[in-house]
Structure formats: structure tokens, C-alpha cells
């Protein structure tokens, strides 16, 4: 990795994980992400957990999520993003 390229923090990685899994990061962001994963065991585990979650939940039909559950999840994520 280019030494002048700023390293990602764990918080930055968490914010980029969805874009990484969807393959929409710029080349520079992807390299920074992969560099961090190569150095940080906790983030490597987090990435694998996200992959497993997407794999498991990707098979649930949309109607399986109740309106209450959808609302609770949206509120939880809104709170996480503003924290």
C-alpha cells in the first residue's frame, strides 16, 4: 500500500462495509479497506459476520418483516448513524 495513503480507522471501515461488499468503493477506498482488514483481526471478523448475515437474510422474503420490526430496525440504525 502507498505509505502516503491514510489508513482507515475501525469506525470508517464499519461505515464502508456495505459499499465494499457491493463492490462500489473507489480503488483507493478498496485498497485502504483491504489493508485495514489485513491488519485488524476484529474488523476481519466483523466483515465475515456481515457476509454471513447478508447470506442468511438475503433469503427472507420482504413480507417476512413485520411493519413493527421494520420500524424498530430503522430507528436503531438511525440512532447508530447519529451516535
MISEFI-333998 format. One record per atom (N, C-alpha, C): residue in one letter; atom name; residue number from 1; y, x, z. Coordinates in Angstrom, 2 decimals, m for minus. Example, Ala and Ser with C-alpha at 12.3 -4.5 7.8 and 13.67 -1.06 7.14 Angstrom:
// residues 2
   residuo   atomo   num     north      east        up
         A       N     1     m5.69     13.19      7.80
         A      CA     1     m4.50     12.30      7.80
         A       C     1     m3.30     13.20      7.80
         S       N     2     m2.25     12.85      7.08
         S      CA     2     m1.06     13.67      7.14
         S       C     2      0.03     12.90      7.87
***
This chain:
// residues 83
   residuo   atomo   num     north      east        up
         X       N     1     m1.19      0.84      0.00
         X      CA     1      0.00      0.00      0.00
         X       C     1      1.24      0.88      0.00
         X       N     2      2.25      0.46     m0.68
         X      CA     2      3.51      1.18     m0.72
         X       C     2      4.09      1.25      0.69
         X       N     3      4.41      2.45      1.17
         X      CA     3      4.90      2.65      2.53
         X       C     3      6.23      1.94      2.77
         X       N     4      7.01      1.71      1.70
         X      CA     4      8.30      1.05      1.86
         X       C     4      8.15     m0.47      1.95
         X       N     5      6.97     m0.98      1.67
         X      CA     5      6.75     m2.41      1.73
         X       C     5      6.62     m2.82      3.21
         X       N     6      7.41     m3.77      3.64
         X      CA     6      7.39     m4.21      5.02
         X       C     6      6.07     m4.90      5.35
         X       N     7      5.51     m4.56      6.50
         X      CA     7      4.25     m5.17      6.91
         X       C     7      4.50     m6.56      7.47
         X       N     8      3.52     m7.44      7.26
         X      CA     8      3.60     m8.79      7.78
         X       C     8      3.30     m8.80      9.27
         X       N     9      3.96     m9.70     10.00
         X      CA     9      3.58     m9.97     11.38
         X       C     9      2.48    m11.03     11.36
         X       N    10      1.82    m11.20     12.48
         X      CA    10      0.77    m12.23     12.55
         X       C    10      1.36    m13.62     12.28
         X       N    11      2.55    m13.90     12.81
         X      CA    11      3.20    m15.20     12.59
         X       C    11      3.50    m15.43     11.11
         X       N    12      3.96    m14.39     10.43
         X      CA    12      4.23    m14.51      9.00
         X       C    12      2.94    m14.80      8.23
         X       N    13      1.86    m14.14      8.62
         X      CA    13      0.57    m14.36      7.96
         X       C    13      0.15    m15.81      8.12
         X       N    14      0.27    m16.35      9.33
         X      CA    14     m0.11    m17.74      9.57
         X       C    14      0.68    m18.69      8.67
         X       N    15      1.95    m18.38      8.47
         X      CA    15      2.79    m19.22      7.62
         X       C    15      2.42    m19.13      6.14
         X       N    16      1.77    m18.03      5.74
         X      CA    16      1.43    m17.81      4.33
         X       C    16     m0.03    m18.12      3.99
         X       N    17     m0.84    m18.41      4.99
         X      CA    17     m2.29    m18.51      4.75
         X       C    17     m2.64    m19.58      3.71
         X       N    18     m1.99    m20.71      3.72
         X      CA    18     m2.29    m21.76      2.75
         X       C    18     m1.96    m21.30      1.34
         X       N    19     m0.80    m20.69      1.18
         X      CA    19     m0.42    m20.18     m0.14
         X       C    19     m1.39    m19.10     m0.61
         X       N    20     m1.85    m18.25      0.32
         X      CA    20     m2.82    m17.21     m0.04
         X       C    20     m4.12    m17.85     m0.54
         X       N    21     m4.62    m18.82      0.20
         X      CA    21     m5.88    m19.47     m0.18
         X       C    21     m5.75    m20.24     m1.49
         X       N    22     m4.56    m20.73     m1.78
         X      CA    22     m4.33    m21.45     m3.04
         X       C    22     m3.98    m20.50     m4.19
         X       N    23     m3.84    m19.21     m3.89
         X      CA    23     m3.56    m18.22     m4.93
         X       C    23     m2.17    m18.29     m5.52
         X       N    24     m1.18    m18.71     m4.72
         X      CA    24      0.17    m18.86     m5.25
         X       C    24      1.17    m17.85     m4.69
         X       N    25      0.69    m16.85     m3.93
         X      CA    25      1.59    m15.81     m3.44
         X       C    25      1.98    m14.88     m4.58
         X       N    26      3.16    m14.31     m4.48
         X      CA    26      3.55    m13.26     m5.42
         X       C    26      2.62    m12.07     m5.19
         X       N    27      2.58    m11.16     m6.15
         X      CA    27      1.71     m9.98     m5.99
         X       C    27      2.08     m9.19     m4.74
         X       N    28      3.37     m9.02     m4.51
         X      CA    28      3.82     m8.27     m3.33
         X       C    28      3.38     m8.96     m2.04
         X       N    29      3.58    m10.28     m1.96
         X      CA    29      3.16    m11.02     m0.76
         X       C    29      1.66    m10.94     m0.57
         X       N    30      0.90    m11.06     m1.65
         X      CA    30     m0.56    m10.99     m1.57
         X       C    30     m1.00     m9.62     m1.05
         X       N    31     m0.38     m8.56     m1.55
         X      CA    31     m0.73     m7.21     m1.09
         X       C    31     m0.39     m7.03      0.39
         X       N    32      0.75     m7.53      0.81
         X      CA    32      1.12     m7.46      2.23
         X       C    32      0.14     m8.26      3.08
         X       N    33     m0.24     m9.44      2.60
         X      CA    33     m1.18    m10.30      3.31
         X       C    33     m2.53     m9.58      3.46
         X       N    34     m3.04     m9.05      2.36
         X      CA    34     m4.35     m8.39      2.38
         X       C    34     m4.31     m7.11      3.21
         X       N    35     m3.18     m6.40      3.21
         X      CA    35     m3.04     m5.22      4.05
         X       C    35     m3.15     m5.62      5.52
         X       N    36     m2.47     m6.69      5.90
         X      CA    36     m2.50     m7.16      7.29
         X       C    36     m3.91     m7.57      7.69
         X       N    37     m4.59     m8.33      6.82
         X      CA    37     m5.96     m8.77      7.11
         X       C    37     m6.87     m7.55      7.31
         X       N    38     m6.64     m6.51      6.54
         X      CA    38     m7.45     m5.30      6.66
         X       C    38     m7.24     m4.55      7.97
         X       N    39     m6.10     m4.78      8.62
         X      CA    39     m5.77     m4.08      9.86
         X       C    39     m5.90     m4.95     11.10
         X       N    40     m5.88     m6.25     10.96
         X      CA    40     m5.81     m7.15     12.13
         X       C    40     m7.05     m8.04     12.20
         X       N    41     m7.93     m7.73     13.14
         X      CA    41     m9.16     m8.49     13.30
         X       C    41     m8.93     m9.95     13.64
         X       N    42     m7.92    m10.23     14.47
         X      CA    42     m7.64    m11.61     14.87
         X       C    42     m7.22    m12.45     13.66
         X       N    43     m6.37    m11.90     12.81
         X      CA    43     m5.93    m12.64     11.62
         X       C    43     m7.07    m12.77     10.61
         X       N    44     m7.93    m11.79     10.54
         X      CA    44     m9.10    m11.88      9.66
         X       C    44     m9.99    m13.04     10.09
         X       N    45    m10.19    m13.19     11.40
         X      CA    45    m10.97    m14.31     11.94
         X       C    45    m10.26    m15.63     11.63
         X       N    46     m8.93    m15.66     11.83
         X      CA    46     m8.16    m16.87     11.55
         X       C    46     m8.31    m17.29     10.09
         X       N    47     m8.21    m16.33      9.17
         X      CA    47     m8.36    m16.63      7.75
         X       C    47     m9.74    m17.23      7.47
         X       N    48    m10.78    m16.66      8.05
         X      CA    48    m12.13    m17.18      7.84
         X       C    48    m12.27    m18.58      8.43
         X       N    49    m11.67    m18.82      9.59
         X      CA    49    m11.70    m20.16     10.18
         X       C    49    m11.00    m21.17      9.28
         X       N    50     m9.89    m20.78      8.68
         X      CA    50     m9.18    m21.67      7.76
         X       C    50    m10.03    m21.96      6.53
         X       N    51    m10.69    m20.94      6.00
         X      CA    51    m11.59    m21.15      4.85
         X       C    51    m12.70    m22.14      5.20
         X       N    52    m13.30    m21.96      6.38
         X      CA    52    m14.38    m22.86      6.80
         X       C    52    m13.86    m24.28      7.01
         X       N    53    m12.69    m24.40      7.62
         X      CA    53    m12.12    m25.73      7.85
         X       C    53    m11.85    m26.45      6.53
         X       N    54    m11.26    m25.74      5.59
         X      CA    54    m10.98    m26.34      4.28
         X       C    54    m12.27    m26.72      3.59
         X       N    55    m13.27    m25.88      3.69
         X      CA    55    m14.56    m26.16      3.06
         X       C    55    m15.19    m27.41      3.66
         X       N    56    m15.16    m27.52      4.97
         X      CA    56    m15.77    m28.68      5.63
         X       C    56    m14.96    m29.95      5.43
         X       N    57    m13.65    m29.86      5.58
         X      CA    57    m12.81    m31.05      5.49
         X       C    57    m12.51    m31.45      4.06
         X       N    58    m12.71    m30.54      3.14
         X      CA    58    m12.48    m30.84      1.74
         X       C    58    m13.43    m31.90      1.19
         X       N    59    m14.44    m32.20      1.96
         X      CA    59    m15.44    m33.18      1.52
         X       C    59    m15.23    m34.56      2.14
         X       N    60    m14.22    m34.71      2.97
         X      CA    60    m13.96    m36.01      3.58
         X       C    60    m13.12    m36.86      2.63
         X       N    61    m13.53    m38.11      2.43
         X      CA    61    m12.69    m38.99      1.60
         X       C    61    m11.37    m39.28      2.31
         X       N    62    m10.32    m39.45      1.55
         X      CA    62     m8.99    m39.68      2.12
         X       C    62     m8.99    m40.87      3.08
         X       N    63     m9.74    m41.90      2.75
         X      CA    63     m9.75    m43.09      3.59
         X       C    63    m10.46    m42.89      4.93
         X       N    64    m11.10    m41.73      5.13
         X      CA    64    m11.78    m41.44      6.39
         X       C    64    m10.77    m41.12      7.49
         X       N    65     m9.54    m40.82      7.14
         X      CA    65     m8.50    m40.51      8.12
         X       C    65     m7.72    m41.78      8.43
         X       N    66     m7.75    m42.19      9.69
         X      CA    66     m7.02    m43.39     10.08
         X       C    66     m5.53    m43.11     10.05
         X       N    67     m4.75    m44.18     10.00
         X      CA    67     m3.29    m44.02     10.00
         X       C    67     m2.82    m43.35     11.29
         X       N    68     m3.45    m43.70     12.42
         X      CA    68     m3.08    m43.09     13.70
         X       C    68     m3.37    m41.59     13.69
         X       N    69     m4.53    m41.22     13.16
         X      CA    69     m4.90    m39.80     13.10
         X       C    69     m3.95    m39.05     12.17
         X       N    70     m3.60    m39.64     11.04
         X      CA    70     m2.67    m39.01     10.11
         X       C    70     m1.32    m38.79     10.78
         X       N    71     m0.82    m39.81     11.48
         X      CA    71      0.47    m39.71     12.16
         X       C    71      0.42    m38.60     13.23
         X       N    72     m0.67    m38.58     14.02
         X      CA    72     m0.80    m37.56     15.07
         X       C    72     m0.83    m36.16     14.49
         X       N    73     m1.54    m35.98     13.39
         X      CA    73     m1.61    m34.66     12.76
         X       C    73     m0.25    m34.23     12.21
         X       N    74      0.43    m35.16     11.56
         X      CA    74      1.76    m34.84     11.01
         X       C    74      2.73    m34.46     12.13
         X       N    75      2.68    m35.18     13.24
         X      CA    75      3.56    m34.86     14.37
         X       C    75      3.21    m33.50     14.96
         X       N    76      1.93    m33.20     15.07
         X      CA    76      1.51    m31.91     15.61
         X       C    76      1.99    m30.77     14.72
         X       N    77      1.85    m30.93     13.42
         X      CA    77      2.29    m29.87     12.51
         X       C    77      3.81    m29.74     12.48
         X       N    78      4.52    m30.85     12.57
         X      CA    78      5.97    m30.77     12.63
         X       C    78      6.41    m30.00     13.86
         X       N    79      5.76    m30.28     14.99
         X      CA    79      6.08    m29.58     16.23
         X       C    79      5.76    m28.10     16.13
         X       N    80      4.68    m27.74     15.47
         X      CA    80      4.28    m26.34     15.32
         X       C    80      5.30    m25.60     14.47
         X       N    81      5.73    m26.20     13.39
         X      CA    81      6.67    m25.54     12.47
         X       C    81      8.02    m25.32     13.14
         X       N    82      8.43    m26.19     14.05
         X      CA    82      9.74    m26.05     14.68
         X       C    82      9.68    m25.19     15.94
         X       N    83      8.48    m24.83     16.37
         X      CA    83      8.34    m24.01     17.59
         X       C    83      8.72    m22.57     17.34
***
